[in-house]
Amino acid sequence: MQELKVLCELSGVSGRENAVRDYIINEIKDYADVKVDALGNVIAFVRGKKRAVKRVMADAHMDEVGFIVTYITDDGMLKFATVGGINVGVLLARRVRFDNGTVGVISMKPVHLLGDGEKDKMPSEDSLYIDIGASSSDEAKMAVAIGDCAVFDEPYEALGELVVSKALDDRVGCWALIDIIKSGPEYDFYATFTAREEIGAGARTSTFAVDPDYAVVIESTTAADIAGVPDDKKVCAVGKGAAVLFMDRGTLYDKDLFELTLSTAQKKNISHQIKTFVSGGNNAAGIHQTGDGVRTVAISVPCRYIHSASSVAAISDVKAVRDLSSAMIEKFASGELK
């Protein structure tokens, strides 16, 4: 999975996906007709062995959560805002890296200096800074400017059959979609690698351009299969296959397509599970409401500790998502559905 490692270690905060986009275009340019829209979405027409009866769009987003500098203090510390949803608990004392290579650490008051009222209380995001080792505002401004973005600075590592990395959301989807494109698909389809998903933008414009009949959203989703979580809150489990969604905070999925996705996985012996908790959201929210409406399914890689420096997923789940997504693209494009 060297390609997945490369994708995860690239920096690509929402709106700053350049490095990820360049890598993807280089990977697929010999297999598809590629263009980039005004928001930075990659829209690729993939020619299959057969002409598609229905127009299908498969989508994975390129961006990751991160940080943007909002102010530089007189003593050289960087105030920041999070880009995308990040829980403050995963920020403390974490190392981050800016696009120009500048490294910083998110500040945290030493435990032995915490007052009695602070020890059991999570600090607010607004109370945190990024420390890049500067001693003054002028020194800090030589390295970083307001509006610069950073990502978690952690390497991709294999843990047996699992992987741990930043940006598994949604570089696992990007990897799967690239692999589908290269595999010689049965039918023509459109592949979109979208920008700015973590801030709720991007997919609407690419969907408007493609005007699909069906869409397959290839994503990662929260897995809470860890100690202390009740069974009804575990959402889905790492290593148990592709997670198929019936509802999230942005979309109530087409019931017939949801059931068809499950039955297709069963018939093709693709490991799968149902995401059993209504939470989060993805590009389906914008896609299914575009134009006259788009019938949409979402197929996701279960991911522990999502939106953190050390998300965890199973390679077997990534491959199951690839296989099930490919099967649904083919089924939709064939025109067999009414």
N, C-alpha and C positions, 0 to 999 in steps of 0.2 A: 504493500500500500504506500509506496514511495510518493505517488501522485497526491494522495490525501495528505501526507505529511507536508509536502510543499505548499499545498493550498492552505492548510491550517496556519502555517508559520508566516504567510504573507499578512501584511497589515491592510485592513480595509474597513475602517470606521464608516458608518453611513455617510454618504456624500463624498467619501474619499476612497473609493474602491479601485482606483487606477491600477494598482499593482495586480490585484486579483483579476480585473477585467483583461489586462494585457496577457496574463498567463492563460486565461480561458480562451481568448481569441486565438492565441498561438496554438493551443491544443486542438481546436475544432475547425480551423480555417480550411483545412483540406477535406473536410467532410460536410461542410454546410456553407450556404450563402449568408454572410454575416454583415449586420449593420449595427450601429450604435445610435440610440435616440438622444434627445436633448437632455434627459436626466441621467444619462450614462448607462441605461439598460442595454444589454446585448440581446439582439433579436436575431435568431438564426433559423433559416429554413433548411431543414434536413430532408434530403431526397431519399426515400426508401426504395425498396424493390418494387413496390406497387404504388399507384396513385391513390391518395386518400379519398374516401367518399365523404367523410366529415372532417372539418378542420379542427385539429387538436393542438393545444398549447401545453407544454410541460414546463413548469417554472421552478427555479431554485434561486434563492437570493444570495448575493455576493457579500453583503456587508456583515459586519460584526459589531457588537456593543463596544463602547470605548469611552473616551474622555475628550473634552474640548476645553481649552484654556479660556477663562473669562476675565481674569485680572492677575496682575503681577504686583506683589506687595513690595514695600520699600526694602525689606530684608531678603528679597529674592525668592520668596515662596510663590507657588502658582495656585490661584484659586481655579476651580474647574466645575463644569457640569458634566453629568453622565449623559452619554448618547445612547439611548435605548434603556431598557429596564434592567438596572443592576441593583441588587440588594446591598445596602451599605455594609453588611456583615462580611461580604467577600472582598471588600476593598482594603481593609486595614493592613498597613505595612506591606502591601503588594508592590512589586516592581512593575513599572510601565515603560514603554519605549515610544518615542516620537518618530515620525517618518524620516527625520534627518539623523537618526541614530542616538539622539539625546536620551539618556536613561534617567528615570526618577523613581522615587519611592513615595507612596501615599502615606502621609503623616499619621502618626498614632501616638498619643500620650503614653509614656512608659507606665506600666502597671503599678509600679511603686509610688507614682505621683498621683494616682487616681484617688479622689476623695471617696468617702463612704457612699455618697449618693451617686457616684459615677461608675462604680465597679460592676453593678448589675444593670447598667443602662447603656444601650447602643448609642454611639455618638451620631449626630445628624450629619448628613452629607455636606451641609453648608459649613460645618466646623472643620472639615478636612482640607488639606493642601497637598500639592505635589512638591516634593523636595528634590531639586536637581543638583544640589550641592553649591548653588550660587549664594553669595553673601550680600548681594545688593540687587536692586531692580535693574540697574544698568548691566550687571554681569549676567543676570538671567535673560535679559532681552537680547543678548548676543547669541543665545542658543535657541530661544523659544519666543514666539510672538502670540499675542491674543488671537484666538481663532485656530491655532494649531491643535492637532488631534494626536492622541496617543492610544495604544492598545496594551492589554496585559502582555508582559514580557516573560512568557513561559514556553519552554520547548515542548514539542510533540514527543510523547513517549509511548512505547508499547508495554502493556501489562498482560503478558500472555495473549489471550484471545481478545483482550480489551485494549483500548487506546485512551490516553489522557492528553488533553490539549485545550488551549483556548480555541475559540471560533469553530468548534464542531457544528454550532449553529451559525451558518448553514453550509459550511464547506463540505459536510457529508452529502448534502443534496447536490451541490455543484459537482462533486466527484461522480455521483451516480448518474447525473444527467450527461456529463461528458462521456462516461463509459457507454451509455445507451446510444449516444450519437455515433461513437466509433464502432459500435458492434454491427453496423449494417442493418438498420431497422426494417421491418417488413413493409411499413407504410410511411409516406411522407408525414412530417409533423413539424411544428414550430417549437423551438427550444428558446426560452427566455431566461437569462441570468440577470436578475433585477437588482437595482440599487435601492438603498434607503428603506428596506423593509422594517428595520428596527425602529424607525420613527414613523411608520405607517404610510409611506409613499413609495412610488416607483411602479408597482405592478399595474396600476390603472392605465398609465400611458402605454405600456407595452401591450396590454390586453386590447386597448382601443385600436392600436396599430394592427394587431393580428386578427381581431374580430373572430375568435374561435367559437365553435359549437360546444366543445368540451375542454376542460382544463384539468391537469393533474399537478397538484402542488406537492413538490418533493421537499420535505422539511426535516427538522429535528424537533423533538418535543420533550417536555419535562418527564423524567422518570424519578419516582420517589420510592423506589424499592430498597429502602435502607432501614436500619434499625430505628425503632421508635415510631414509625409511621403506621397508622392503622391500615388494614387491608383496603378499605374503601377509599383511602386517600393516596394509595401508591401510584395511581394514574396508569402506569404501564411499567414493564420490567425490562431491564437490560438483558439481552441474550435470549429473549422470548420471541423475537421476530419483529417484522414491520408493524407499526402501530397505525391502525385505521381509525379516523376520527368521525364521530357522528355529530359533534357540536363543540364549538369553542366560544370564546367571548366575542368573536366577530362573525361567525358563520354557523348556521344550522344547515348541515349538509344534506344534499339530495338523498332521500331515503333509499330510492331504488338503486342509485349508484353506489351508495354505502354498502348495501346488501350484495350488489354485483361484485364489488371489490373483494368482499369476504369470500364469496363463493368462488371467484376466480383464483384467489390464493389457495383455497382448499383443493380445487381441481388440479392445480399445477404443483401442489405439494410445496408451496412457499410458506415458510414459517411466518406467522402473523398473530396479532392480538388486537383487541379493541382498547382504545384509550378510554378509560372508565371514569374520567373526571372532567367536568367542564371548566377549562381554564385556558389562559393564554390566547393567542391568535396568530394569524399568519397572513400571507398574501391572498388567501382565498377570500378574505373579507372584501377586498377591493375588486378582485377578479370577477367574482360571481355577480356583482352588481353593475358591471360595466356594459354599456350599450343596451341591447335587448335582454341582457342576462346571459350568464354562462353556467352550464351545468358542471359542477366542480367536485372533485374528490381531493382529499389530503392524505398522503401516506408519509409517515414520519419515522425517523430513527429515534428510539428511546435514548435519552441522554440524562445522566445524573449530573447534578451541580451545574446546570445550564446557566449561561450568562456569567460564568466565572472564569478564572484563570486556568482551572483544572476540571473541565468537563470530561465525563467518561462515557464511552459508548462501546458497543461490541461490533467487531468487524463483520460477524455473521449477520447482524441486524442491518448494517449498511448494505450488504449484498442482497439481503432479502428485500429491502426498499427498492434497490435498483431493479431486481427481477419483477417485483409486483408493479412498479411504475411502468416498466417496459410492456408488461402484459396488458395493462389498462390503456396505454397509448394505442397499442395495436387493436384492442377491442373497440375503442371509440372510433378510431380512424377507419375501420373496416366498413362502417355503416350498418352493422347488424342491429344496432339499437334503434328503436323508433321513438 
